[in-house]
Amino acid sequence: MPHHFGIKTRPHMVRSSSNSSSSPLRPFLLSLAVLALGGSPLRAVALDLTPQSAFVHYGTTRDTDAAAIGLTWDWSRRWSLGSGELSGYWEAALGRWKGAAEGGGSAYATQIGITPVFRWRGDGGSSPWFFEAGVGANAITPIYHTERKQFSTVFNFGDHLAVGRSFGAQREHELALRVQHFSNAGIKEPNPGETFVQLRYAYRFR
């Protein structure tokens, strides 16, 4: 019978900074977002609330697989950066995690997240290749707990790096390889973090 992710008390688990996971990418991206968006992320959101694309991705780690679907909304602002162009979008994701439970069987959790994402394209923004980075807020419920790792909070940050390519007559298709890390930034211990390697496909409506 399937198990659910849940927290269990273990005598050997103690509150310790050595058990904490934190990404160095996180404070940098948060600072960049505040500066680039003029102190208010809402100023960069397009007035048209119709989503510009839908996506699906699959990711895996040592003992957990995760799949997600979602929508994106392009920002209305763009910036010149080096030889390319920097843009961005809001991402809303709904995912399902399946891991190996203690004592055998499978454990499941649901992930709900929203993330501001920066995207850079070379050649003044005309290159089919793009690079991305983002950090967002996620609810992972029940609390993530496998035979190998145990989170302590439902709330977790999720930050990612990605490289991808657009293709199709109108660049309506996108494929990207992503690395995404989840942890609570030390809000509560234990905080071991979990990192997924993901393959993502997106379809742009316009």
C-alpha positions in Angstrom: 0.0 0.0 0.0 1.4 3.5 -0.9 2.7 5.6 1.9 2.5 9.4 2.1 5.3 11.8 2.6 5.2 12.6 6.3 7.5 13.6 9.1 8.8 11.1 11.6 10.9 11.8 14.6 14.3 10.1 14.8 16.6 10.3 17.8 19.7 10.8 15.6 18.2 13.9 13.9 19.4 17.0 15.6 19.2 20.7 14.7 22.4 21.4 13.0 23.7 23.7 10.3 25.5 20.7 8.6 22.0 19.3 7.8 21.0 22.4 6.0 20.9 23.0 2.2 20.9 26.5 0.7 21.6 27.6 -2.9 24.1 30.4 -3.5 22.0 31.3 -6.6 19.0 32.3 -4.5 20.0 35.6 -2.9 21.6 36.7 -6.2 18.4 36.1 -8.2 16.2 37.7 -5.6 18.4 40.9 -5.6 18.4 40.9 -9.5 14.7 40.6 -9.6 14.1 43.6 -7.3 16.6 45.8 -9.2 15.5 44.8 -12.7 11.8 45.1 -12.0 12.2 48.5 -10.5 11.3 47.3 -7.0 7.9 46.0 -8.0 7.6 42.7 -9.9 4.0 43.6 -10.9 5.3 46.4 -13.1 6.9 43.9 -15.4 3.8 41.7 -15.9 2.0 42.1 -19.2 -1.4 43.6 -18.8 -2.9 40.8 -20.8 -3.4 38.0 -18.3 -3.8 35.3 -21.0 -0.9 32.8 -20.6 1.6 32.7 -23.4 2.6 29.1 -23.1 1.9 25.7 -21.4 4.6 23.2 -20.3 5.2 19.8 -19.0 8.4 18.5 -17.5 9.8 15.4 -15.9 12.6 15.3 -13.3 14.4 12.7 -11.3 16.8 12.4 -8.4 18.3 9.4 -6.5 15.0 8.0 -5.2 12.3 10.4 -6.4 10.6 11.1 -9.7 8.6 14.3 -10.3 6.4 15.4 -13.1 4.7 18.9 -13.5 2.4 20.8 -15.8 2.0 24.6 -15.8 1.5 27.9 -17.6 3.6 31.0 -18.2 3.0 34.7 -18.5 5.6 36.9 -20.3 6.8 40.1 -18.8 6.2 43.3 -20.8 9.8 44.6 -20.1 13.0 43.5 -21.8 16.6 44.6 -21.3 19.7 44.6 -23.4 22.4 42.6 -21.7 25.8 42.0 -23.3 25.4 40.7 -26.9 21.8 39.5 -26.1 18.5 40.4 -24.6 17.2 39.6 -21.1 13.5 39.0 -20.7 11.3 37.1 -18.2 8.1 35.5 -17.3 6.0 34.2 -14.4 5.6 30.4 -14.1 2.8 28.6 -12.3 3.4 24.9 -11.8 1.5 21.9 -10.4 3.6 18.8 -9.8 3.4 15.3 -8.4 6.4 13.6 -6.7 6.8 9.9 -6.2 9.6 8.6 -3.9 10.8 5.5 -2.1 9.1 5.3 1.3 10.7 4.0 4.5 9.9 0.3 4.9 9.2 -0.2 1.2 6.5 1.0 -1.2 6.0 4.5 -2.6 5.4 7.9 -1.1 3.7 10.8 -2.9 3.5 14.5 -2.6 2.0 17.4 -4.5 4.0 20.5 -5.4 2.4 23.9 -6.2 4.7 26.7 -7.2 5.0 30.2 -8.6 8.3 31.5 -9.9 9.7 34.6 -11.7 12.1 33.5 -14.3 14.8 35.4 -16.2 15.6 34.3 -19.8 18.6 35.5 -21.9 19.0 35.0 -25.6 22.1 35.9 -27.6 22.3 37.7 -31.0 20.3 40.6 -29.7 17.5 38.3 -28.6 17.2 36.5 -32.0 19.1 33.3 -31.1 17.0 30.1 -30.9 19.1 29.2 -27.8 18.3 30.5 -24.4 19.5 30.4 -20.8 17.3 30.7 -17.8 17.4 31.2 -14.0 14.7 31.6 -11.5 13.8 31.3 -7.8 10.2 30.9 -6.6 7.9 29.8 -3.7 6.5 26.3 -3.5 4.2 24.3 -1.3 5.1 20.6 -1.1 2.5 18.6 0.7 2.5 16.3 2.6 6.0 17.2 3.9 8.6 15.5 1.7 10.0 12.4 3.5 11.7 9.4 1.8 13.9 6.6 3.1 16.8 8.8 2.4 15.7 12.4 3.1 13.3 14.3 5.4 12.1 17.9 4.9 10.6 19.8 7.9 8.3 22.4 6.2 5.6 22.4 3.5 7.0 25.8 2.2 10.2 25.6 0.2 12.0 27.7 -2.3 12.7 26.2 -5.7 15.5 27.7 -7.8 16.7 26.5 -11.2 19.1 26.9 -14.0 18.3 25.8 -17.6 19.5 25.8 -21.2 17.1 25.3 -24.0 16.2 25.9 -27.6 13.2 27.1 -29.5 12.1 25.6 -32.8 9.2 25.5 -35.2 8.1 28.0 -37.9 7.0 30.5 -35.2 9.3 29.2 -32.5 6.2 27.8 -30.9 8.1 24.7 -29.5 10.7 24.7 -26.7 12.9 22.0 -25.2 15.0 22.7 -22.1 17.3 20.8 -19.8 17.0 22.1 -16.2 18.5 21.6 -12.8 16.1 22.6 -10.0 16.9 22.6 -6.3 14.3 22.7 -3.5 14.9 23.6 0.2 13.5 26.0 2.9 16.6 28.2 3.1 17.2 27.2 6.8 13.8 28.3 8.1 13.6 25.0 10.0 15.7 21.9 10.4 16.2 19.3 9.0 16.7 21.0 5.6 18.7 18.6 3.4 17.3 19.9 0.1 16.6 17.9 -3.0 17.9 18.5 -6.6 16.2 17.3 -9.7 17.5 17.0 -13.3 14.5 17.9 -15.5 13.6 17.7 -19.2 11.0 20.2 -20.2 8.7 20.8 -23.2 6.7 24.0 -23.7 4.3 25.1 -26.4 3.8 28.8 -27.0 0.3 29.9 -28.0 1.6 33.2 -29.5 
